[in-house]
Amino acid sequence: MTVLGAVSICFGGLRQRRRRRPCRNQEGRRPVVAAATVRVARWVRRHWPRQPAPEAAKATEELAGPEERDWSALPDDLLLIAMASMEVLDVVQSGAVWRSAYAQFRRLRLPAKPNPPPCLLHTRAADGAAAIYSLSTGATFPCGAVGSGVFVAGSAHGWVFAVDEARAYPFLLNPLTGARAALPPLATLERIKGTSVDADGSVVYDVDHWCGTFAATAAMGVEPVTARRARSWMFRRVAISAAGVVLLVHMPYGEASYARPGDERWTSLSSAAPDLKRFFLHPISAAIHNKDNNLFYMACEGGIVLSVDLSGPAPVGRLVSYMVREIRPNYKYSYYLVFRGKDLLLVTRRLLLTRPREGEKDVSTTGVSIDKVCFSTPELHGNGIGDDYALFLGHNEPMCLPVKDYPMLRRNCAYLADDSEQHFLPITRQDVGIWDFGSSTMEKQFGGDLQPWMDEQPPIWITPSLY
């Protein structure tokens, strides 16, 4: 069949009948089919000349909805071109109908529309299932690739840093495709001195709390930490390179370890980089990877900013800057490092702790300030990101995006997801919304439909990717 013939089918011009397999859930499939076919039809209308259809075919088109047309006659090559012009989430949705074309699209590793806007990955309170909220469309999509019992603690490059429920073992996960990459077990961290199983059958880790800079830790010794508590307490910050190197900032004192998928153990950065050991005596509050120079950057307590190269056989680090603003890691502040072009910025998020109900805690953002990290003399940057940019902050690796490339974003604003240190249940998760730097106000959430999942694990910003 020619391409023009396929285009004619899109508009009902050549209506062909083909035998189809019966659908067990026709009502549930109908909206998905309709959405996918409308996207393909819109693409064809924009990119291919419309062919005149017979009068009888026009009458038939008026009676038949888009989900009832014979879209199966479209050739895969046309669908592949159409998919390449869609955003990643639309490609995944269309794959529910165009399974053959979608499988070929994935097998050939064809790119979707570049620069996809960030989405919010969260769990639904009703059933605990994962879902993705799209900023560009305002719609929520199911995300079956993230199964139950998976706790997400970081994200970058379309992948999330996740841990399982039973043992708090970390791994990298693509939430759209379900692809996984194993990371070393939690027990291989230098701070973990042993494991055991309690009376309930839960895994317990023996965490060494001794720290040379804090005399009070000598009396704490080794503390048993259950896998359930470790999921929300152990993993503080995650930075991921495009090559898959994972820099993990973890408890008990904001230390850093790194690993690659397939490694047997986590490597302590303070042990592997003795030239920086004196700086790692201070807890690390923020971390990010710079794809331009392939370096990791970390901000430590006291305002120290370091860079580390983990691409070679041994880490190489150096001192970047001393900040004007003091970094004080506690529940009243969250800190982020983010690149705006070539400028490295330190973002401080001020938090207010309240107790709305007995035994619960709620945290709200009361301010966001920005300092510019200079390689010579530090300077205060002001209270805004600029009219040309928007920030995305939370447990994700922070992002600063130009609004000219993302028209759905608001200028000089920070899109916030919950990022407070609430370690003990029960907790509430309601510090989600848009911070306007111009008015210094917070617009809670992104719509009325997002409230139900606030009582589950905190949502996280992701950049959707198929690979």
C-alpha positions as a LaTeX table, in Angstrom:
\begin{tabular}{lrrr}
\hline
Residue & $x$ (\AA) & $y$ (\AA) & $z$ (\AA) \\
\hline
Met1 & 0.00 & 0.00 & 0.00 \\
Thr2 & 1.25 & 3.48 & $-0.88$ \\
Val3 & 1.65 & 6.25 & 1.65 \\
Leu4 & $-1.15$ & 8.20 & $-0.05$ \\
Gly5 & $-3.38$ & 5.20 & 0.34 \\
Ala6 & $-2.56$ & 5.03 & 4.01 \\
Val7 & $-3.30$ & 8.75 & 4.36 \\
Ser8 & $-6.66$ & 8.25 & 2.68 \\
Ile9 & $-7.49$ & 5.59 & 5.23 \\
Cys10 & $-6.78$ & 8.12 & 8.00 \\
Phe11 & $-9.67$ & 10.24 & 6.72 \\
Gly12 & $-12.05$ & 7.39 & 5.91 \\
Gly13 & $-11.45$ & 7.53 & 2.14 \\
Leu14 & $-10.61$ & 3.83 & 1.72 \\
Arg15 & $-12.51$ & 1.93 & 4.35 \\
Gln16 & $-11.36$ & $-1.66$ & 4.47 \\
Arg17 & $-12.70$ & $-4.43$ & 6.68 \\
Arg18 & $-10.23$ & $-6.75$ & 8.34 \\
Arg19 & $-10.77$ & $-9.47$ & 10.87 \\
Arg20 & $-9.75$ & $-8.42$ & 14.36 \\
Arg21 & $-9.21$ & $-10.32$ & 17.52 \\
Pro22 & $-11.96$ & $-9.79$ & 20.09 \\
Cys23 & $-10.97$ & $-7.42$ & 22.91 \\
Arg24 & $-11.75$ & $-8.62$ & 26.40 \\
Asn25 & $-11.98$ & $-5.09$ & 27.72 \\
Gln26 & $-13.41$ & $-3.12$ & 24.81 \\
Glu27 & $-14.70$ & $-0.25$ & 26.94 \\
Gly28 & $-11.33$ & 0.20 & 28.65 \\
Arg29 & $-9.47$ & 0.02 & 25.32 \\
Arg30 & $-11.71$ & 2.45 & 23.44 \\
Pro31 & $-10.36$ & 5.74 & 24.98 \\
Val32 & $-6.76$ & 4.62 & 24.42 \\
Val33 & $-7.48$ & 3.76 & 20.79 \\
Ala34 & $-9.26$ & 7.06 & 20.23 \\
Ala35 & $-6.42$ & 9.08 & 21.75 \\
Ala36 & $-3.77$ & 7.30 & 19.69 \\
Thr37 & $-5.65$ & 7.53 & 16.41 \\
Val38 & $-6.39$ & 11.22 & 16.86 \\
Arg39 & $-2.67$ & 11.90 & 17.36 \\
Val40 & $-1.75$ & 10.05 & 14.18 \\
Ala41 & $-4.50$ & 11.79 & 12.22 \\
Arg42 & $-3.36$ & 15.21 & 13.44 \\
Trp43 & 0.22 & 14.45 & 12.42 \\
Val44 & $-0.86$ & 13.29 & 8.95 \\
Arg45 & $-2.96$ & 16.41 & 8.44 \\
Arg46 & 0.06 & 18.59 & 9.21 \\
His47 & 2.67 & 16.69 & 7.17 \\
Trp48 & 0.89 & 15.08 & 4.20 \\
Pro49 & $-1.46$ & 16.54 & 1.54 \\
Arg50 & $-5.10$ & 15.62 & 2.06 \\
Gln51 & $-6.64$ & 13.46 & $-0.66$ \\
Pro52 & $-10.25$ & 13.96 & $-1.82$ \\
Ala53 & $-12.52$ & 11.18 & $-0.58$ \\
Pro54 & $-15.67$ & 9.84 & $-2.27$ \\
Glu55 & $-18.98$ & 11.23 & $-1.03$ \\
Ala56 & $-19.97$ & 7.87 & 0.39 \\
Ala57 & $-16.77$ & 7.68 & 2.35 \\
Lys58 & $-17.38$ & 11.19 & 3.73 \\
Ala59 & $-20.80$ & 10.14 & 4.97 \\
Thr60 & $-19.31$ & 7.06 & 6.57 \\
Glu61 & $-16.67$ & 9.18 & 8.32 \\
Glu62 & $-19.38$ & 11.35 & 9.86 \\
Leu63 & $-21.08$ & 8.31 & 11.37 \\
Ala64 & $-17.97$ & 6.49 & 12.60 \\
Gly65 & $-15.85$ & 7.72 & 15.49 \\
Pro66 & $-12.04$ & 7.69 & 15.14 \\
Glu67 & $-11.79$ & 4.60 & 17.33 \\
Glu68 & $-13.98$ & 2.62 & 14.92 \\
Arg69 & $-11.93$ & 3.24 & 11.79 \\
Asp70 & $-9.62$ & 0.62 & 10.39 \\
Trp71 & $-6.36$ & 2.12 & 11.67 \\
Ser72 & $-4.62$ & $-1.26$ & 11.50 \\
Ala73 & $-4.06$ & $-0.71$ & 7.77 \\
Leu74 & $-1.56$ & 2.08 & 8.43 \\
Pro75 & 1.96 & 0.90 & 7.50 \\
Asp76 & 4.59 & 0.79 & 10.24 \\
Asp77 & 6.91 & 3.17 & 8.41 \\
Leu78 & 4.31 & 5.93 & 8.53 \\
Leu79 & 3.64 & 5.26 & 12.21 \\
Leu80 & 7.37 & 5.40 & 12.99 \\
Ile81 & 7.58 & 8.84 & 11.40 \\
Ala82 & 4.53 & 9.97 & 13.34 \\
Met83 & 5.91 & 8.64 & 16.61 \\
Ala84 & 9.20 & 10.48 & 16.07 \\
Ser85 & 7.26 & 13.77 & 16.11 \\
Met86 & 5.43 & 12.96 & 19.37 \\
Glu87 & 6.48 & 13.58 & 22.94 \\
Val88 & 7.74 & 10.55 & 24.83 \\
Leu89 & 4.54 & 10.03 & 26.81 \\
Asp90 & 2.47 & 10.13 & 23.62 \\
Val91 & 4.74 & 7.52 & 22.04 \\
Val92 & 4.21 & 5.20 & 25.02 \\
Gln93 & 0.45 & 5.73 & 24.89 \\
Ser94 & 0.29 & 5.07 & 21.17 \\
Gly95 & 2.27 & 1.87 & 21.77 \\
Ala96 & $-0.78$ & 0.47 & 23.55 \\
Val97 & $-2.46$ & 0.36 & 20.13 \\
Trp98 & 0.37 & 0.29 & 17.61 \\
Arg99 & 2.25 & $-2.53$ & 19.30 \\
Ser100 & 4.22 & $-3.67$ & 16.26 \\
Ala101 & 5.35 & $-0.15$ & 15.36 \\
Tyr102 & 6.13 & 0.67 & 18.98 \\
Ala103 & 8.26 & $-2.47$ & 19.35 \\
Gln104 & 10.15 & $-1.55$ & 16.17 \\
Phe105 & 10.55 & 2.04 & 17.40 \\
Arg106 & 12.14 & 0.75 & 20.61 \\
Arg107 & 14.25 & $-1.88$ & 18.86 \\
Leu108 & 15.73 & 0.70 & 16.47 \\
Arg109 & 16.17 & 3.14 & 19.38 \\
Leu110 & 14.53 & 5.89 & 17.37 \\
Pro111 & 14.32 & 9.27 & 19.11 \\
Ala112 & 11.02 & 10.89 & 20.07 \\
Lys113 & 10.46 & 14.64 & 20.07 \\
Pro114 & 13.55 & 16.17 & 21.76 \\
Asn115 & 13.58 & 18.10 & 25.04 \\
Pro116 & 10.50 & 16.54 & 26.67 \\
Pro117 & 9.05 & 18.64 & 29.51 \\
Pro118 & 9.45 & 17.29 & 33.06 \\
Cys119 & 6.69 & 15.13 & 34.53 \\
Leu120 & 5.75 & 14.31 & 38.11 \\
Leu121 & 6.04 & 10.65 & 39.11 \\
His122 & 3.86 & 9.78 & 42.11 \\
Thr123 & 1.80 & 7.00 & 43.69 \\
Arg124 & $-1.98$ & 7.03 & 43.92 \\
Ala125 & $-3.36$ & 6.79 & 47.45 \\
Ala126 & $-6.36$ & 4.78 & 46.24 \\
Asp127 & $-4.40$ & 1.73 & 45.10 \\
Gly128 & $-0.70$ & 2.55 & 45.60 \\
Ala129 & $-0.08$ & 2.33 & 41.85 \\
Ala130 & 2.42 & 4.63 & 40.17 \\
Ala131 & 1.22 & 7.41 & 37.89 \\
Ile132 & 2.77 & 10.25 & 35.87 \\
Tyr133 & 1.39 & 13.78 & 35.78 \\
Ser134 & 2.16 & 15.66 & 32.56 \\
Leu135 & 2.82 & 19.39 & 32.81 \\
Ser136 & 2.29 & 19.91 & 29.09 \\
Thr137 & $-1.21$ & 18.38 & 28.98 \\
Gly138 & $-2.34$ & 18.40 & 32.62 \\
Ala139 & $-3.27$ & 14.72 & 32.26 \\
Thr140 & $-2.31$ & 11.81 & 34.51 \\
Phe141 & $-1.16$ & 8.51 & 32.99 \\
Pro142 & $-0.79$ & 5.10 & 34.65 \\
Cys143 & 2.78 & 3.89 & 35.04 \\
Gly144 & 2.72 & 0.11 & 35.38 \\
Ala145 & 6.50 & $-0.20$ & 35.05 \\
Val146 & 6.93 & 0.98 & 38.65 \\
Gly147 & 5.58 & $-1.94$ & 40.63 \\
Ser148 & 4.31 & $-1.96$ & 44.19 \\
Gly149 & 6.85 & $-1.82$ & 46.98 \\
Val150 & 9.28 & 0.40 & 45.05 \\
Phe151 & 10.51 & 3.54 & 46.83 \\
Val152 & 12.04 & 6.24 & 44.63 \\
Ala153 & 14.82 & 8.41 & 46.09 \\
Gly154 & 16.29 & 10.27 & 43.08 \\
Ser155 & 16.07 & 10.77 & 39.32 \\
Ala156 & 18.11 & 11.93 & 36.31 \\
His157 & 18.27 & 11.29 & 32.54 \\
Gly158 & 14.88 & 9.56 & 32.52 \\
Trp159 & 15.96 & 7.01 & 35.15 \\
Val160 & 15.08 & 6.92 & 38.84 \\
Phe161 & 17.14 & 5.68 & 41.76 \\
Ala162 & 14.83 & 3.21 & 43.47 \\
Val163 & 14.98 & 0.68 & 46.30 \\
Asp164 & 12.90 & $-2.42$ & 46.87 \\
Glu165 & 10.59 & $-2.96$ & 49.83 \\
Ala166 & 12.01 & $-6.15$ & 51.32 \\
Arg167 & 15.70 & $-5.27$ & 51.70 \\
Ala168 & 16.01 & $-1.63$ & 50.58 \\
Tyr169 & 18.32 & $-2.77$ & 47.79 \\
Pro170 & 18.99 & 0.06 & 45.30 \\
Phe171 & 18.69 & $-0.12$ & 41.52 \\
Leu172 & 18.16 & 2.16 & 38.53 \\
Leu173 & 14.73 & 2.01 & 36.91 \\
Asn174 & 13.22 & 3.51 & 33.77 \\
Pro175 & 9.64 & 4.20 & 34.93 \\
Leu176 & 8.26 & 4.21 & 31.36 \\
Thr177 & 9.76 & 0.99 & 30.04 \\
Gly178 & 10.47 & $-0.97$ & 33.24 \\
Ala179 & 14.15 & $-1.45$ & 32.32 \\
Arg180 & 16.36 & $-1.99$ & 35.38 \\
Ala181 & 20.07 & $-1.82$ & 36.17 \\
Ala182 & 21.27 & $-3.44$ & 39.38 \\
Leu183 & 23.40 & $-1.47$ & 41.84 \\
Pro184 & 25.47 & $-2.85$ & 44.74 \\
Pro185 & 23.49 & $-3.96$ & 47.80 \\
Leu186 & 22.93 & $-1.57$ & 50.67 \\
Ala187 & 24.99 & $-3.83$ & 52.92 \\
Thr188 & 28.16 & $-2.96$ & 50.96 \\
Leu189 & 28.17 & 0.67 & 52.12 \\
Glu190 & 31.14 & 1.36 & 54.38 \\
Arg191 & 28.83 & 2.42 & 57.23 \\
Ile192 & 26.98 & $-0.92$ & 57.26 \\
Lys193 & 28.78 & $-3.31$ & 59.61 \\
Gly194 & 26.42 & $-6.27$ & 59.39 \\
Thr195 & 22.90 & $-7.50$ & 58.71 \\
Ser196 & 20.38 & $-9.66$ & 60.55 \\
Val197 & 16.71 & $-10.63$ & 60.50 \\
Asp198 & 14.34 & $-9.63$ & 63.31 \\
Ala199 & 11.44 & $-11.62$ & 64.76 \\
Asp200 & 9.08 & $-10.31$ & 62.07 \\
Gly201 & 11.38 & $-11.51$ & 59.32 \\
Ser202 & 12.46 & $-8.00$ & 58.36 \\
Val203 & 16.04 & $-7.27$ & 57.31 \\
Val204 & 17.96 & $-5.15$ & 59.84 \\
Tyr205 & 21.18 & $-3.25$ & 59.06 \\
Asp206 & 23.81 & $-2.43$ & 61.68 \\
Val207 & 24.74 & 1.20 & 60.96 \\
Asp208 & 27.92 & 2.62 & 62.45 \\
His209 & 27.21 & 6.12 & 63.83 \\
Trp210 & 30.72 & 6.97 & 64.97 \\
Cys211 & 32.08 & 10.19 & 63.48 \\
Gly212 & 35.37 & 11.81 & 64.40 \\
Thr213 & 33.99 & 15.36 & 64.21 \\
Phe214 & 31.07 & 14.69 & 66.57 \\
Ala215 & 32.11 & 13.54 & 70.04 \\
Ala216 & 28.53 & 12.62 & 70.95 \\
Thr217 & 28.52 & 9.85 & 68.34 \\
Ala218 & 31.01 & 7.76 & 70.34 \\
Ala219 & 28.24 & 6.70 & 72.70 \\
Met220 & 25.82 & 5.81 & 69.86 \\
Gly221 & 27.98 & 3.01 & 68.47 \\
Val222 & 26.19 & 0.72 & 66.03 \\
Glu223 & 22.43 & 1.24 & 65.63 \\
Pro224 & 20.04 & $-1.34$ & 64.12 \\
Val225 & 18.04 & 0.16 & 61.24 \\
Thr226 & 15.21 & $-1.79$ & 59.58 \\
Ala227 & 14.92 & $-1.94$ & 55.81 \\
Arg228 & 11.65 & 0.01 & 56.03 \\
Arg229 & 13.29 & 2.90 & 57.83 \\
Ala230 & 16.37 & 2.74 & 55.60 \\
Arg231 & 14.21 & 3.36 & 52.51 \\
Ser232 & 13.26 & 6.86 & 53.67 \\
Trp233 & 16.24 & 7.67 & 55.92 \\
Met234 & 19.42 & 6.32 & 54.33 \\
Phe235 & 19.31 & 7.90 & 50.86 \\
Arg236 & 19.56 & 11.71 & 50.94 \\
Arg237 & 20.78 & 12.88 & 47.52 \\
Val238 & 21.49 & 11.09 & 44.23 \\
Ala239 & 23.38 & 12.38 & 41.18 \\
Ile240 & 23.61 & 10.24 & 38.03 \\
Ser241 & 25.84 & 10.71 & 35.00 \\
Ala242 & 24.76 & 9.90 & 31.46 \\
Ala243 & 27.18 & 6.94 & 31.58 \\
Gly244 & 25.34 & 5.52 & 34.60 \\
Val245 & 27.79 & 6.45 & 37.38 \\
Val246 & 25.75 & 6.98 & 40.57 \\
Leu247 & 26.93 & 9.35 & 43.31 \\
Leu248 & 24.94 & 8.61 & 46.47 \\
Val249 & 24.79 & 10.97 & 49.45 \\
His250 & 23.65 & 8.88 & 52.38 \\
Met251 & 23.20 & 8.84 & 56.10 \\
Pro252 & 24.07 & 8.86 & 58.90 \\
Tyr253 & 26.14 & 12.02 & 58.29 \\
Gly254 & 25.67 & 13.05 & 54.68 \\
Glu255 & 28.59 & 11.04 & 53.33 \\
Ala256 & 29.12 & 10.13 & 49.67 \\
Ser257 & 29.70 & 6.80 & 47.95 \\
Tyr258 & 29.66 & 5.93 & 44.28 \\
Ala259 & 29.11 & 2.90 & 42.07 \\
Arg260 & 28.26 & 1.82 & 38.55 \\
Pro261 & 25.60 & $-0.70$ & 37.52 \\
Gly262 & 27.10 & $-4.15$ & 37.90 \\
Asp263 & 29.63 & $-3.20$ & 40.61 \\
Glu264 & 29.80 & $-5.49$ & 43.62 \\
Arg265 & 30.32 & $-2.78$ & 46.25 \\
Trp266 & 29.82 & 0.92 & 46.91 \\
Thr267 & 33.08 & 2.89 & 47.13 \\
Ser268 & 33.35 & 5.50 & 49.86 \\
Leu269 & 34.44 & 8.81 & 48.33 \\
Ser270 & 36.29 & 9.91 & 51.46 \\
Ser271 & 38.36 & 6.71 & 51.39 \\
Ala272 & 39.00 & 6.77 & 47.63 \\
Ala273 & 39.91 & 10.48 & 47.43 \\
Pro274 & 42.30 & 11.18 & 50.32 \\
Asp275 & 43.10 & 14.66 & 48.98 \\
Leu276 & 39.50 & 15.68 & 49.75 \\
Lys277 & 39.06 & 13.76 & 52.98 \\
Arg278 & 39.34 & 16.88 & 55.13 \\
Phe279 & 36.36 & 18.41 & 53.31 \\
Phe280 & 34.23 & 15.28 & 53.62 \\
Leu281 & 34.34 & 15.67 & 57.40 \\
His282 & 31.44 & 18.06 & 56.75 \\
Pro283 & 28.04 & 16.62 & 55.72 \\
Ile284 & 27.14 & 16.92 & 52.04 \\
Ser285 & 23.87 & 18.76 & 51.42 \\
Ala286 & 23.60 & 18.88 & 47.62 \\
Ala287 & 25.02 & 17.11 & 44.58 \\
Ile288 & 24.68 & 17.34 & 40.80 \\
His289 & 26.38 & 16.03 & 37.66 \\
Asn290 & 27.45 & 18.37 & 34.85 \\
Lys291 & 27.15 & 16.66 & 31.49 \\
Asp292 & 29.30 & 19.30 & 29.77 \\
Asn293 & 32.51 & 18.48 & 31.67 \\
Asn294 & 31.43 & 15.11 & 33.17 \\
Leu295 & 32.16 & 16.28 & 36.73 \\
Phe296 & 30.12 & 15.83 & 39.90 \\
Tyr297 & 29.67 & 18.86 & 42.15 \\
Met298 & 28.87 & 18.76 & 45.88 \\
Ala299 & 27.99 & 21.44 & 48.44 \\
Cys300 & 29.07 & 20.71 & 52.01 \\
Glu301 & 28.18 & 22.18 & 55.39 \\
Gly302 & 29.89 & 25.49 & 55.96 \\
Gly303 & 29.57 & 26.60 & 52.32 \\
Ile304 & 32.27 & 24.46 & 50.67 \\
Val305 & 31.71 & 23.44 & 47.03 \\
Leu306 & 33.75 & 20.57 & 45.56 \\
Ser307 & 34.06 & 18.92 & 42.17 \\
Val308 & 34.93 & 15.25 & 41.61 \\
Asp309 & 35.83 & 13.39 & 38.42 \\
Leu310 & 34.62 & 9.76 & 38.66 \\
Ser311 & 35.28 & 8.80 & 35.04 \\
Gly312 & 38.74 & 7.35 & 35.68 \\
Pro313 & 40.01 & 4.42 & 37.76 \\
Ala314 & 40.31 & 6.66 & 40.84 \\
Pro315 & 38.35 & 9.80 & 41.75 \\
Val316 & 40.02 & 13.16 & 41.29 \\
Gly317 & 38.62 & 16.10 & 43.22 \\
Arg318 & 39.29 & 19.75 & 43.89 \\
Leu319 & 37.93 & 22.67 & 45.87 \\
Val320 & 35.75 & 24.92 & 43.73 \\
Ser321 & 34.62 & 27.71 & 46.04 \\
Tyr322 & 33.74 & 28.87 & 49.52 \\
Met323 & 30.20 & 30.24 & 49.54 \\
Val324 & 29.01 & 33.49 & 51.09 \\
Arg325 & 25.95 & 31.75 & 52.50 \\
Glu326 & 26.44 & 29.24 & 55.29 \\
Ile327 & 25.00 & 25.78 & 54.65 \\
Arg328 & 23.23 & 24.40 & 57.72 \\
Pro329 & 21.78 & 20.95 & 57.02 \\
Asn330 & 18.67 & 20.38 & 59.15 \\
Tyr331 & 14.94 & 20.02 & 58.73 \\
Lys332 & 14.52 & 23.81 & 58.27 \\
Tyr333 & 16.45 & 23.94 & 54.98 \\
Ser334 & 16.92 & 22.00 & 51.75 \\
Tyr335 & 19.85 & 22.80 & 49.46 \\
Tyr336 & 20.32 & 22.21 & 45.74 \\
Leu337 & 23.10 & 22.70 & 43.19 \\
Val338 & 21.85 & 23.48 & 39.69 \\
Phe339 & 23.41 & 24.68 & 36.44 \\
Arg340 & 21.87 & 27.61 & 34.59 \\
Gly341 & 23.82 & 27.45 & 31.39 \\
Lys342 & 27.44 & 27.52 & 32.57 \\
Asp343 & 26.62 & 29.19 & 35.90 \\
Leu344 & 26.57 & 26.96 & 38.97 \\
Leu345 & 23.90 & 28.08 & 41.47 \\
Leu346 & 23.23 & 27.12 & 45.08 \\
Val347 & 19.50 & 27.18 & 45.86 \\
Thr348 & 18.31 & 27.37 & 49.47 \\
Arg349 & 14.75 & 26.30 & 50.27 \\
Arg350 & 13.44 & 27.42 & 53.67 \\
Leu351 & 10.93 & 25.13 & 55.35 \\
Leu352 & 8.39 & 25.55 & 58.17 \\
Leu353 & 7.47 & 22.54 & 60.29 \\
Thr354 & 3.94 & 22.29 & 61.73 \\
Arg355 & 1.93 & 19.54 & 63.40 \\
Pro356 & $-1.61$ & 19.60 & 61.96 \\
Arg357 & $-2.70$ & 16.47 & 63.83 \\
Glu358 & $-1.44$ & 14.40 & 66.73 \\
Gly359 & 1.55 & 12.33 & 65.67 \\
Glu360 & 1.84 & 13.93 & 62.20 \\
Lys361 & 4.16 & 16.52 & 60.69 \\
Asp362 & 3.62 & 18.90 & 57.80 \\
Val363 & 6.28 & 20.99 & 56.08 \\
Ser364 & 5.69 & 24.06 & 53.91 \\
Thr365 & 8.12 & 26.11 & 51.82 \\
Thr366 & 8.41 & 29.69 & 53.09 \\
Gly367 & 11.19 & 30.96 & 50.84 \\
Val368 & 13.61 & 30.13 & 48.03 \\
Ser369 & 16.88 & 32.05 & 47.56 \\
Ile370 & 19.70 & 31.67 & 45.04 \\
Asp371 & 23.46 & 32.23 & 45.27 \\
Lys372 & 25.89 & 32.04 & 42.37 \\
Val373 & 28.91 & 29.79 & 42.91 \\
Cys374 & 31.94 & 31.61 & 41.53 \\
Phe375 & 35.33 & 30.10 & 40.95 \\
Ser376 & 37.02 & 33.16 & 42.39 \\
Thr377 & 34.98 & 35.48 & 44.62 \\
Pro378 & 31.54 & 34.21 & 45.74 \\
Glu379 & 28.59 & 36.53 & 45.23 \\
Leu380 & 24.92 & 36.66 & 46.13 \\
His381 & 22.75 & 36.16 & 43.08 \\
Gly382 & 19.39 & 37.44 & 44.36 \\
Asn383 & 15.98 & 35.92 & 44.89 \\
Gly384 & 15.05 & 34.97 & 41.34 \\
Ile385 & 16.12 & 32.54 & 38.63 \\
Gly386 & 15.40 & 35.10 & 35.87 \\
Asp387 & 12.54 & 35.65 & 33.44 \\
Asp388 & 14.08 & 33.25 & 30.91 \\
Tyr389 & 14.18 & 30.19 & 33.18 \\
Ala390 & 12.20 & 27.88 & 35.45 \\
Leu391 & 13.56 & 25.61 & 38.21 \\
Phe392 & 12.56 & 22.05 & 39.15 \\
Leu393 & 13.47 & 21.06 & 42.71 \\
Gly394 & 12.81 & 18.04 & 44.90 \\
His395 & 14.39 & 14.63 & 45.30 \\
Asn396 & 15.23 & 14.77 & 41.59 \\
Glu397 & 18.53 & 16.05 & 40.28 \\
Pro398 & 17.69 & 19.78 & 40.02 \\
Met399 & 16.89 & 21.22 & 36.58 \\
Cys400 & 16.95 & 24.79 & 35.23 \\
Leu401 & 15.11 & 24.98 & 31.90 \\
Pro402 & 14.76 & 27.85 & 29.41 \\
Val403 & 11.08 & 28.76 & 29.10 \\
Lys404 & 11.50 & 29.59 & 25.39 \\
Asp405 & 11.86 & 25.84 & 24.79 \\
Tyr406 & 9.00 & 24.95 & 27.16 \\
Pro407 & 6.07 & 27.33 & 26.60 \\
Met408 & 3.95 & 25.55 & 29.23 \\
Leu409 & 6.33 & 26.71 & 32.02 \\
Arg410 & 5.96 & 29.90 & 34.04 \\
Arg411 & 8.81 & 32.40 & 34.01 \\
Asn412 & 10.96 & 33.07 & 37.07 \\
Cys413 & 9.31 & 30.26 & 39.04 \\
Ala414 & 10.42 & 27.11 & 40.84 \\
Tyr415 & 8.36 & 23.93 & 40.44 \\
Leu416 & 8.67 & 22.23 & 43.83 \\
Ala417 & 8.11 & 18.67 & 44.99 \\
Asp418 & 8.29 & 17.61 & 48.63 \\
Asp419 & 11.86 & 17.34 & 49.88 \\
Ser420 & 11.83 & 17.45 & 53.68 \\
Glu421 & 13.47 & 15.03 & 56.08 \\
Gln422 & 10.38 & 13.35 & 57.51 \\
His423 & 11.71 & 9.96 & 58.51 \\
Phe424 & 9.01 & 8.53 & 60.71 \\
Leu425 & 5.44 & 7.58 & 59.86 \\
Pro426 & 2.79 & 8.88 & 59.83 \\
Ile427 & 3.72 & 11.82 & 57.64 \\
Thr428 & 1.97 & 14.18 & 55.25 \\
Arg429 & 3.24 & 15.19 & 51.83 \\
Gln430 & 1.71 & 18.51 & 50.81 \\
Asp431 & 4.67 & 20.76 & 50.04 \\
Val432 & 4.12 & 20.58 & 46.27 \\
Gly433 & 3.49 & 23.57 & 44.05 \\
Ile434 & 4.96 & 26.53 & 42.17 \\
Trp435 & 7.07 & 29.15 & 43.91 \\
Asp436 & 6.86 & 32.57 & 42.26 \\
Phe437 & 10.10 & 34.49 & 42.80 \\
Gly438 & 8.48 & 37.80 & 41.83 \\
Ser439 & 5.77 & 37.71 & 44.51 \\
Ser440 & 7.55 & 35.32 & 46.92 \\
Thr441 & 4.40 & 33.21 & 47.15 \\
Met442 & 3.65 & 29.51 & 46.82 \\
Glu443 & 0.83 & 28.17 & 44.68 \\
Lys444 & 0.07 & 24.79 & 46.21 \\
Gln445 & $-0.04$ & 21.77 & 43.91 \\
Phe446 & $-0.74$ & 21.81 & 40.18 \\
Gly447 & $-4.47$ & 21.13 & 40.14 \\
Gly448 & $-7.34$ & 19.88 & 42.27 \\
Asp449 & $-6.93$ & 16.25 & 41.16 \\
Leu450 & $-3.50$ & 15.81 & 42.76 \\
Gln451 & $-4.48$ & 15.78 & 46.43 \\
Pro452 & $-5.14$ & 12.02 & 46.94 \\
Trp453 & $-1.53$ & 10.90 & 46.53 \\
Met454 & $-0.06$ & 13.31 & 49.06 \\
Asp455 & $-0.20$ & 10.78 & 51.88 \\
Glu456 & 2.08 & 8.33 & 50.07 \\
Gln457 & 5.81 & 8.59 & 49.30 \\
Pro458 & 6.81 & 12.02 & 47.99 \\
Pro459 & 6.42 & 12.68 & 44.26 \\
Ile460 & 9.51 & 13.28 & 42.18 \\
Trp461 & 10.23 & 15.16 & 38.96 \\
Ile462 & 11.46 & 13.03 & 36.05 \\
Thr463 & 12.45 & 13.69 & 32.45 \\
Pro464 & 10.67 & 10.93 & 30.48 \\
Ser465 & 12.88 & 8.82 & 28.24 \\
Leu466 & 12.53 & 5.55 & 26.35 \\
Tyr467 & 16.20 & 4.56 & 26.66 \\
\hline
\end{tabular}
